[in-house]
């Protein structure tokens, strides 16, 4: 059974930092591209950041320079370090592991709330 467990969300003041983690089980973690998405109230889910199996990363323009994605294959965990948080970063953050349409898994989400 595949499970992705998101953690690390919380309430933080504007300008603060949080580190999200997502630990997977039941998959060959190292071969998956891992992504963080977020969904704010009333908005569509959007891609925040991704890291490939080879370690290539990319970021949405709105978070570039503030967020860092990383992975630890030995721990089956992907991280999202979020610095200089803004009110508009408030959302539920979801991790995703995918290597194709039949191998596409989601975490349950973790709430990040940034107070202005």
FENCOR-V637322 format. One record per pair of residues at least 24 apart in sequence whose ideal C-beta (glycine too) atoms are under 8 Angstrom apart, sorted by the first residue. I is the first residue (numbers start at 1). GAP is how many residues later the second one is. Records with the same first field share a line. If there is no record, write none. Layout:
I = GAP + GAP
This chain:
1 = 24 + 25
2 = 24 + 25 + 103
4 = 91 + 92 + 93 + 101 + 102 + 103 + 104
5 = 102 + 103
6 = 87 + 88 + 89 + 101 + 102 + 103 + 104
7 = 103
8 = 102
9 = 83 + 84 + 101 + 102 + 103 + 104
10 = 101 + 102 + 103
11 = 102 + 103 + 104
12 = 73 + 100 + 101 + 102 + 103
13 = 101 + 102
14 = 71 + 72 + 73 + 100 + 101 + 102
15 = 69 + 70
16 = 69 + 98
17 = 64 + 65 + 66 + 67 + 68
18 = 64 + 67 + 94
19 = 60 + 61 + 62 + 63
20 = 59 + 60 + 62 + 73 + 75 + 90 + 92
21 = 56 + 57 + 58 + 59
22 = 55 + 56 + 57 + 73 + 85
23 = 52 + 53 + 54
24 = 52 + 53 + 54 + 73 + 81
25 = 51
27 = 70 + 76 + 78
29 = 44 + 47 + 68
30 = 43
31 = 68
32 = 65 + 66 + 67 + 71
33 = 64 + 65 + 66
34 = 35 + 37 + 44 + 61 + 62 + 63
35 = 60 + 61 + 62 + 63
36 = 33 + 42 + 44 + 57 + 58 + 59 + 60
37 = 56 + 57 + 58 + 59
38 = 51 + 53 + 54 + 55 + 56 + 74
39 = 52 + 53 + 55 + 70
40 = 48 + 50 + 51 + 52
43 = 48
45 = 49
48 = 32 + 45
49 = 31
51 = 27
62 = 26
63 = 26
82 = 30
85 = 27 + 29
86 = 28
87 = 27 + 28 + 29
88 = 26
89 = 25
90 = 24
